[in-house]
Amino acid sequence: MNRPTQISSELGKNAVSKIEDVIALLDELILVVGEENDWLAQGLPASRSKQIARKAELADYFEKCVENFTSCTSFIEVRDEALRTRFIERMQVLKAAMDENITRLRAAIQASQRRIEAVMNAIKEQVVNAPPYKANGRLHSPATSIGTNIRA
């Protein structure tokens, strides 16, 4: 084998290996986002999701991989159609999972906002409905004035 063909072949193998690594990364990212989507689908708050840190870590790594590919011409030299198709398919699956993730995160944020609003409204209602003074003119204790009567 002559030298230019050998170099091209080595670059192609290197590119295939890198693409396979990225596909593995995509698969893990799809898994983590799917787990988070399941978590959010149960109505659990997004802030409690165990996947947030791992998702961010994988997304950062993916971003770095993309930057490396854009500066590397060996990625373009891959002629393995099955690998290219697999890569594109995994990207589409990730996009769908991320779209669902965005929708679920928005819903979780709105649910959290509704919970906070309900608590604030309940507190306001208790404060309004609890007079600050007793019938004898004395102040209610702070615990009593917000509607909680605790007796020993």
C-alpha positions as CSV (number, residue, x, y, z in Angstrom):
1,M,0.0,0.0,0.0
2,N,1.4,3.4,-0.9
3,R,1.9,6.1,1.8
4,P,-1.0,8.5,0.9
5,T,-3.6,5.7,0.8
6,Q,-2.3,4.3,4.1
7,I,-2.6,7.8,5.8
8,S,-6.1,8.2,4.4
9,S,-7.1,4.8,5.6
10,E,-5.7,5.5,9.1
11,L,-7.6,8.9,9.2
12,G,-10.8,7.0,8.1
13,K,-10.4,4.5,10.9
14,N,-9.7,7.2,13.4
15,A,-12.8,9.1,12.2
16,V,-14.9,5.9,12.5
17,S,-13.7,5.4,16.0
18,K,-14.5,9.0,16.9
19,I,-18.0,8.8,15.4
20,E,-18.6,5.5,17.3
21,D,-17.5,7.2,20.5
22,V,-20.0,10.1,19.8
23,I,-22.8,7.6,19.1
24,A,-22.1,6.0,22.4
25,L,-22.2,9.5,24.0
26,L,-25.5,10.1,22.2
27,D,-26.9,6.9,23.5
28,E,-26.0,7.8,27.1
29,L,-27.4,11.2,26.7
30,I,-30.6,9.8,25.3
31,L,-30.8,7.4,28.3
32,V,-30.2,10.2,30.9
33,V,-32.7,12.6,29.2
34,G,-35.2,9.7,29.0
35,E,-34.8,9.0,32.7
36,E,-35.3,12.7,33.5
37,N,-38.4,12.7,31.3
38,D,-39.8,9.7,33.2
39,W,-39.0,11.5,36.5
40,L,-40.8,14.6,35.3
41,A,-43.8,12.6,33.9
42,Q,-44.4,11.4,37.5
43,G,-44.9,15.0,38.5
44,L,-41.7,15.2,40.5
45,P,-40.0,18.6,40.7
46,A,-37.2,19.1,38.2
47,S,-34.8,20.4,40.9
48,R,-34.9,17.0,42.5
49,S,-33.9,15.1,39.4
50,K,-30.7,13.1,39.8
51,Q,-30.0,13.4,36.1
52,I,-29.5,17.1,35.9
53,A,-25.8,17.1,36.7
54,R,-25.0,14.1,34.4
55,K,-27.1,15.6,31.6
56,A,-25.1,18.8,31.8
57,E,-21.8,17.0,31.9
58,L,-22.7,14.9,28.8
59,A,-24.0,18.0,27.0
60,D,-20.7,19.8,27.6
61,Y,-18.8,16.8,26.4
62,F,-21.0,16.5,23.3
63,E,-20.4,20.2,22.6
64,K,-16.7,19.7,22.7
65,C,-16.9,16.7,20.4
66,V,-18.9,18.8,17.9
67,E,-16.3,21.6,18.1
68,N,-13.5,19.0,17.4
69,F,-15.4,17.5,14.5
70,T,-15.9,20.9,12.9
71,S,-12.2,21.5,13.0
72,C,-11.3,18.0,11.8
73,T,-11.6,17.0,8.2
74,S,-11.3,13.3,8.9
75,F,-15.0,13.3,10.0
76,I,-16.0,14.2,6.4
77,E,-13.8,11.4,5.0
78,V,-15.9,8.7,6.5
79,R,-17.6,6.8,3.7
80,D,-19.4,4.2,5.9
81,E,-23.0,4.8,5.0
82,A,-24.3,2.5,7.8
83,L,-22.3,4.4,10.4
84,R,-23.5,7.8,9.0
85,T,-27.1,6.5,9.0
86,R,-26.8,5.3,12.6
87,F,-25.3,8.6,13.7
88,I,-28.1,10.6,12.1
89,E,-30.7,8.3,13.6
90,R,-29.3,8.7,17.1
91,M,-29.2,12.5,16.6
92,Q,-32.9,12.4,15.7
93,V,-33.8,10.3,18.7
94,L,-31.8,12.7,20.9
95,K,-33.6,15.7,19.4
96,A,-37.0,14.1,20.1
97,A,-36.0,13.3,23.7
98,M,-34.7,16.8,24.2
99,D,-37.9,18.3,22.7
100,E,-39.9,16.2,25.2
101,N,-37.5,17.2,28.0
102,I,-38.0,20.9,27.3
103,T,-41.8,20.5,27.3
104,R,-41.7,18.5,30.6
105,L,-39.3,21.0,32.2
106,R,-41.6,23.9,31.3
107,A,-44.5,22.0,32.8
108,A,-42.5,21.3,36.0
109,I,-41.6,24.9,36.4
110,Q,-45.2,26.0,35.9
111,A,-46.3,23.4,38.5
112,S,-43.7,24.7,40.9
113,Q,-44.9,28.2,40.4
114,R,-48.5,27.2,41.0
115,R,-47.5,25.5,44.2
116,I,-45.7,28.5,45.4
117,E,-48.6,30.7,44.5
118,A,-51.0,28.5,46.3
119,V,-48.9,28.5,49.5
120,M,-48.5,32.3,49.3
121,N,-52.3,32.7,48.9
122,A,-53.0,30.4,51.8
123,I,-50.6,32.4,54.0
124,K,-52.2,35.7,52.9
125,E,-55.7,34.3,53.6
126,Q,-54.7,33.1,57.1
127,V,-53.1,36.5,57.9
128,V,-56.2,38.3,56.7
129,N,-58.6,36.0,58.6
130,A,-56.7,36.0,61.8
131,P,-57.3,39.2,63.8
132,P,-54.1,40.5,65.5
133,Y,-55.9,41.1,68.8
134,K,-57.9,38.9,71.1
135,A,-61.3,39.9,72.5
136,N,-59.6,41.2,75.6
137,G,-57.4,43.6,73.5
138,R,-54.2,41.6,73.8
139,L,-52.1,40.6,70.8
140,H,-52.4,37.0,69.6
141,S,-49.2,35.1,69.8
142,P,-47.4,34.7,66.4
143,A,-48.4,31.0,66.2
144,T,-52.0,31.7,66.9
145,S,-52.3,34.7,64.6
146,I,-51.6,32.6,61.5
147,G,-54.3,30.1,62.4
148,T,-52.4,27.4,64.2
149,N,-53.5,26.7,67.7
150,I,-51.0,24.6,69.4
151,R,-51.9,23.3,72.9
152,A,-49.6,21.4,75.2
